[in-house]
Amino acid sequence: MFDVQKVRAQFPILSQTVNGKPLVYFDNGATAQKPQVVIDTIAQYYSEINANIHRGVHTLSQLATDAYEQARDTIQNHVNAKHNHEIIFTSGTTAGINLVANGFVKFVKEGDEVMVSALEHHSNIVPWQFLCEKTGATLVVIPMNDKGELIMEAFEKLLSDKTKIVAVNHISNALGTINPIKQIIKKAHEVGAAVLIDGAQATPHLRPDVQDLDCDFYVFSGHKVCGPTGVGILYGKESWLNALPPYQGGGEMIKEVTFEKTTYAELPHKFEAGTPNIEAGIVLGTAIDYLNGIGFDNIAKYEQELLDYATGRLLEIENLKIYGTSDNKASVISFNIEGIHPYDIGTIIDKLGVAVRTGHHCAQPIMNYFNIPGTIRASFAFYNTKEEIDTFVEAVKKAQMMLT
């Protein structure tokens, strides 16, 4: 059985106080906390096998290389990629999106269309705007409705043979909406478009199966799945990765270099120029193993309980409005209280030990749609509790009283 207290004991940071109050950490959408096994693996790497990888014949280099490539295998199995060389280590979700967008300069021309959705994080908008500026292509946006759901009828009408790539998130970071990506992928493929899925917010809550989804690219970040910052994953179908040009030049990504011509290494090294974030790559494998040990079915079930409970408790508060009311959503609640700026609420409840995110959440088009400056966002993880939600709700009520 899932025992949240046993889980919480594995996260040292959760036992501390902030501003004299027990920490209530509800900013998991921004970054997840780290279990002791992840912290220990970081220390173990630097204490026992710190060395550069893929290049040395000495023992430490071989040990570090083996650990790094074992992490690649772990992630391949986790997302059910067909080949381990379809797993590219990056510095994060943003880097993975930029890598693909930069490479698509080769496949996009003036008159073509690049499609994103109204629910995207800025990191899944701006790189595609760069692509359009470079090529003369047009950025097309899938609209959303008042519940924070994509309007699928409009999406299908927008698709055409001009559409070269569709880039959408699996789960909205600002609203928690879980998008029907399998349907999106299928429809996009019918017109010959490639599909990139931003899985940054999804991977903490569910286990993606890239072969079942049939996506062409899937990206996510390590720090949101209890791993380190500065590491992420780009999954790409082998055919697409072979077709894309290298993103960066340097060591490791070459086969042979002369002043006349350079030839490139095979996958995955073609996209992994220079010394990578070795420790973070290894530890990301540890974090993925840790989450699978808990079980994503257990995580999803428990987080749904937290979401339902928190939604009910927050709606007790007068003049509170929740943004993002899809029936299919993850454990994220964005809300405002009428007449009060979200920043003011966030500042006061921080003094009471409660950490939430306030602002536009790098999703300004969503805020513009609702004509608001931002929201208060509470994002829950499997190590949070209903008791913490009660503390949070009482803190919000107290802030409301102070500000009205």
Order of alpha helices (4+ residues) and beta strands (2+ residues): alpha-beta-beta-beta-alpha-alpha-beta-alpha-beta-alpha-beta-alpha-beta-alpha-beta-alpha-beta-beta-alpha-beta-beta-alpha-alpha-beta-beta-alpha-beta-beta-alpha-beta-alpha
